[in-house]
């Protein structure tokens, strides 16, 4: 019997850094192409992420100024998460009013969809938040389409808090108590 062991590999999370920028940009470019292929052009537009103004520099900053984590399967980067101490200052999001950790980026390689890469990264974010002695983990996401992304975060333990508009882009802040 032929047994495919690729799905038996454990997802390993490691601290990320500047050397991960090309892999993260590649995942973001693939995510844009995947969304566009499903008819979603509103969330991140149609230009590859790495070619959008300031995008590469933003991901570089994430790996040096924030807390980046990379998910690997068999040594291959298959997802990334960036934790910060608050939301992007450019977004119209109200302060939490207490210490928090904030998911600034979550992306997974679409070729490994369904293996729990994003859920594993979010579990690590909750663990790191708790380890820092912080009780609140928040995230914001696109709330358009059929609300699939909001539902994804809800399945991962988050609760909707504040909706917001970033120009015409509908967003949703979600929160999870971890401590």
C-alpha positions as CSV (number, residue, x, y, z in Angstrom):
1,X,0.0,0.0,0.0
2,X,1.3,3.4,-1.0
3,X,1.0,5.7,2.0
4,X,1.5,9.4,1.4
5,X,3.5,10.6,4.4
6,X,3.5,14.3,3.4
7,X,0.4,15.0,5.4
8,X,1.9,13.2,8.5
9,X,4.6,15.8,8.8
10,X,4.3,18.1,11.8
11,X,4.1,21.8,11.2
12,X,7.1,23.4,13.0
13,X,7.0,27.1,14.0
14,X,10.2,29.0,14.3
15,X,11.2,32.6,14.8
16,X,11.3,34.5,11.5
17,X,13.8,37.1,10.3
18,X,14.9,39.1,7.3
19,X,16.1,36.0,5.4
20,X,12.4,35.0,5.3
21,X,11.3,38.1,3.3
22,X,11.4,36.4,-0.2
23,X,9.4,33.4,1.0
24,X,6.8,35.6,2.7
25,X,6.5,37.9,-0.4
26,X,6.1,34.7,-2.5
27,X,3.3,33.5,-0.3
28,X,1.6,36.9,-0.5
29,X,1.9,37.0,-4.3
30,X,0.4,33.5,-4.5
31,X,-2.4,34.5,-2.1
32,X,-3.3,37.5,-4.4
33,X,-3.3,35.2,-7.5
34,X,-5.4,32.6,-5.6
35,X,-8.0,35.2,-4.5
36,X,-8.1,36.7,-8.0
37,X,-8.7,33.2,-9.4
38,X,-11.7,32.9,-7.1
39,X,-13.1,36.3,-8.3
40,X,-11.9,38.2,-5.3
41,X,-10.2,41.4,-6.5
42,X,-11.4,43.7,-3.8
43,X,-9.4,42.3,-0.8
44,X,-5.9,42.9,-2.0
45,X,-6.3,44.1,-5.6
46,X,-4.9,42.4,-8.7
47,X,-1.2,43.6,-8.6
48,X,1.1,41.0,-7.1
49,X,1.7,41.9,-3.5
50,X,5.5,42.2,-3.9
51,X,5.0,44.8,-6.7
52,X,2.6,47.0,-4.7
53,X,4.2,50.3,-3.5
54,X,6.0,49.8,-0.1
55,X,5.0,46.2,0.2
56,X,8.5,44.7,0.2
57,X,9.7,47.3,2.7
58,X,6.7,46.6,4.9
59,X,7.5,42.9,5.0
60,X,11.1,43.7,5.8
61,X,10.1,45.9,8.7
62,X,7.8,43.1,10.0
63,X,10.8,40.8,10.2
64,X,13.0,43.4,12.0
65,X,10.7,45.5,14.1
66,X,8.0,43.1,15.0
67,X,7.8,39.4,16.1
68,X,7.7,37.2,12.9
69,X,7.0,33.5,13.0
70,X,7.4,31.1,10.1
71,X,5.6,27.7,9.8
72,X,7.6,25.0,8.1
73,X,6.8,21.5,6.8
74,X,9.8,19.4,6.1
75,X,12.0,22.5,6.3
76,X,9.9,24.4,3.7
77,X,8.3,27.7,4.7
78,X,4.5,27.2,4.4
79,X,3.1,30.1,6.4
80,X,4.0,33.3,8.3
81,X,2.5,35.3,11.1
82,X,3.6,38.7,12.5
83,X,2.8,39.8,16.0
84,X,2.9,43.4,17.1
85,X,1.8,45.4,20.2
86,X,-1.0,47.1,18.4
87,X,-2.8,47.6,15.0
88,X,-1.3,49.4,12.1
89,X,-1.4,53.1,12.9
90,X,-2.8,53.8,9.5
91,X,-6.0,51.9,10.1
92,X,-9.0,53.5,11.8
93,X,-9.0,51.0,14.7
94,X,-9.7,52.0,18.3
95,X,-7.0,51.3,20.8
96,X,-7.7,48.3,23.0
97,X,-7.4,50.2,26.3
98,X,-5.2,47.5,27.7
99,X,-1.9,45.7,26.7
100,X,-2.4,43.5,23.7
101,X,-0.7,41.6,21.0
102,X,-1.9,42.1,17.4
103,X,-1.7,39.8,14.4
104,X,-0.4,42.2,11.7
105,X,0.0,39.5,9.1
106,X,-1.1,35.9,8.6
107,X,-0.5,34.1,5.3
108,X,-0.1,30.5,4.3
109,X,1.1,28.8,1.2
110,X,-2.1,27.9,-0.7
111,X,-0.4,24.7,-1.9
112,X,-0.7,23.4,1.7
113,X,-4.3,24.5,2.3
114,X,-6.2,22.4,4.6
115,X,-3.3,21.2,6.7
116,X,-3.9,23.7,9.6
117,X,-1.0,26.0,8.9
118,X,-2.9,29.2,9.8
119,X,-4.6,27.6,12.9
120,X,-1.1,26.4,14.1
121,X,0.3,29.9,13.7
122,X,-2.7,31.5,15.5
123,X,-2.2,29.0,18.3
124,X,1.4,30.1,18.6
125,X,0.3,33.7,18.6
126,X,-2.0,33.0,21.6
127,X,0.8,31.1,23.3
128,X,3.3,34.0,22.8
129,X,0.7,36.5,24.0
130,X,0.1,34.5,27.2
131,X,3.9,34.1,27.6
132,X,4.3,37.9,27.5
133,X,1.8,38.2,30.3
134,X,-0.8,39.8,28.0
135,X,-4.5,38.7,28.0
136,X,-5.7,40.1,24.7
137,X,-4.9,39.0,21.2
138,X,-6.5,41.0,18.4
139,X,-6.6,40.8,14.6
140,X,-8.3,42.7,11.8
141,X,-9.3,41.3,8.4
142,X,-11.2,41.9,5.3
143,X,-15.0,41.6,6.0
144,X,-16.2,41.6,2.4
145,X,-17.1,38.7,0.2
146,X,-19.2,36.2,2.0
147,X,-17.4,36.9,5.3
148,X,-15.3,33.8,5.0
149,X,-12.3,35.3,6.6
150,X,-14.2,36.6,9.6
151,X,-15.7,33.2,10.0
152,X,-12.2,31.6,9.8
153,X,-11.0,33.7,12.7
154,X,-14.2,32.9,14.7
155,X,-13.4,29.2,14.2
156,X,-10.0,29.9,15.7
157,X,-11.4,31.4,18.9
158,X,-11.8,35.0,18.0
159,X,-14.9,37.1,18.5
160,X,-16.0,40.1,16.4
161,X,-15.6,43.4,18.1
162,X,-15.4,46.6,15.9
163,X,-16.2,46.8,12.2
164,X,-14.3,49.6,10.3
165,X,-14.0,51.1,6.9
166,X,-10.5,51.7,5.4
167,X,-11.7,53.9,2.5
168,X,-14.2,51.6,0.9
169,X,-12.5,48.4,2.2
170,X,-14.8,46.8,4.8
171,X,-12.8,45.5,7.8
172,X,-13.5,43.7,11.0
173,X,-11.5,43.6,14.2
174,X,-11.7,40.4,16.2
175,X,-10.4,39.7,19.7
176,X,-9.5,36.6,21.7
177,X,-8.9,36.4,25.4
178,X,-5.9,34.2,26.1
179,X,-5.2,34.8,29.8
